Amino acid sequence: MSAAPPPQHHERRFHPRSIMMAALCLASPAAPATLWPPALMREYVLPLQALDESVSSDAAARQRLLLEATAIIGSRSAADARTVRQLNAALFPRLRVAYDPERTRAPNQPLDESLLRGAATCTGLSLLLVAALRANGVPARVAGTPAWHADDDPRCGNHNWVEAFVVRLAVAQWAYLGAAEDSPLDATWFTSRAARAPRGVFAARASGGAAHPLFPLAWGGGRVPAVERSARYRHAVRREVRLAAAAAARARGGPVCVVVREAARADEIAALVQFGARSCRRYWPQIGRAPLDGAGAVTLAVGEEYVVEAFVPCDEGACGEGGEGAGESEGVDELFCGRVACVGRIVVSVDASDAPIVIPSLE
């Protein structure tokens, strides 16, 4: 018997038709008014491919997904958490696609094939929902586990679902949901099972690197770049994010853009919080505003370390003549589409407490 071929590591680069995805995002009336931070756009909005599926013949499928999703969303913001849940519940009946593994050719069949067959696996349904969200400018990715049970269990089985970067009040952050399921975000039937998955939980991203693991796919031996998400499903806590008085004073009334990033991966954004009297829409979409002395609640994984930073736009007068503070944060070009000043920063190792995260001033 010949040896099995080695697993394939897929590096998903921009497809030439990614310009089409950008055009769809800007054309959608439900898309946010401005672009997300470059790191989110590059990894989770513009790529056509979400896992290792073929994207060579799906232009018509993507156009249909855009039209159906736009009809469901209407005049609402596509990134609103309630809108995302309603889109998930209403999209698949309109597409006439249902969960039916027996009528699918492969778990990762292309979008157009799922629409033609009217059937898909959990992976295929997730690919459709991710494509619909991305077409409307919402960062989205496929998450999942390659095994529910022990590796030597023949009934092991895998499961995939969707994570979307959704807006609640003045906070935008990742939330998870099962494709084609009408259940609340972050509260699904698989939550407890994901927490116990022996081979971990991963969320696929477009590019990899030394700081990012590989998502082992349950078909064909392939792997794709990913973010390790097991800690988020095992134990997550809600923590308020506040500005210390000195940081708020330096902001001069706002707007203040707070970015929560994974400490080990500077380009992996966990949450955005907006403070102040004016919006940050030049830098990311309108997500509501908390008062400078208020708080925004973010969900973080216990045991993980995060960098929490507060920025103000330079055109608000905080950078000074020479742009003071504009380069104080590593990877700031991944976060903003213009010059900013960092006015506060803290590194947080998350524990199970509910103590607020207070961002001190850099001065």
C-alpha positions, 0 to 999 in steps of 0.5 A: 500500500502506498503511503498517504500524501502529506497534509496540504497547508493552504495559504489563502491569498487574495484571489484576483476577484477579491476586487469584486468582493470589495465592490460588493461591500461598498455597493451594499446599502447595509454595509457599514458607512466606512471600512473596518480596520485594515487587519479585519478587512484583509483577513475577514471581509475581502477574501473570497475563500473562507476555508479551502473551497473552490472559488473559481465559479461562484460569482453568480452565487455571491451576487445572489447571496448579496441580493438575498441578504440585502433584502433581509437586512433592509435599512438596518446595519448589517453588523448589528448583532440582532440583524446578524441573528435575523439574517441567519434565520431567514437566509437559508429558507430564501436560498432553499438550502438545508442541512443534508449531508447525504445530498452533498458531494463534499463538506467544502463544496463551492457556494454555487454547488450548495445552491444548486443541490439545495443541500449542504453540511454544517461546513457548507452552510457556514461557507454560505453565511460567511460569504453573505456577511462578507458581501455586506461588509461584516467581518466573518470567519468559519470556526470549528473543531476537527473532532468532538470526541477522542481521536480514536473514537470512530464516531468522532465527527467534526463540526463547523460554525460561524464567528461574526464581528458584531456590534452591541451598543458601543462595542464590536467583537466576535460572536459565534452562531450555528449557520441556519440555526435560530439561536441567540449569539454565543448561546448555541447547542454546541457551546458546551461540546466545543469547550470539551473538544479534545483537539481544540477550536479554531477560526480560519483566517486568510494569512498565516505566520509563526504566531498562528496555528493551522486549522486541521480540516476533517476532510482531505488532510488539509490545513488552513491558517487560523486563530486558536479559540479553545480558551474562548469556548472553555471559559469567557468573562464579560469585562468592562473597559473604562478610561482612566481620568487622565486618559479621558482628559488627554482625549479632549472630549473624544472620539476615543477608539479603544482596540483590544488585541491578542497580545501574542498576535498584534494583528488579531483584533478581539474587540473595538470600543468607542468613547466620546461625543463624536464618532470614529467613523473615519477609522471604522464603522459607527458602533455607537458611543459610550461617554468618556466616563462610561464603559463598554463590556467586552467578552474575553477568554480567561487565561489569555493576555490582551493589549488594550489601547486607547487612540484619538485621531490626530486631526482632533489635535492630540498628536501635536505639531510633530505627530507625538504619540502616533507611532507608539503602538506596534502594528498601528497601521493594521488598525487605522486608515489615518494618523492617530495618537495612543493616549492610554495602554494596558496589558491584561492577563484575564482571570475569572474576576469581573473587575473592570479594565481601566486604561491608564494614560501614557503620560 
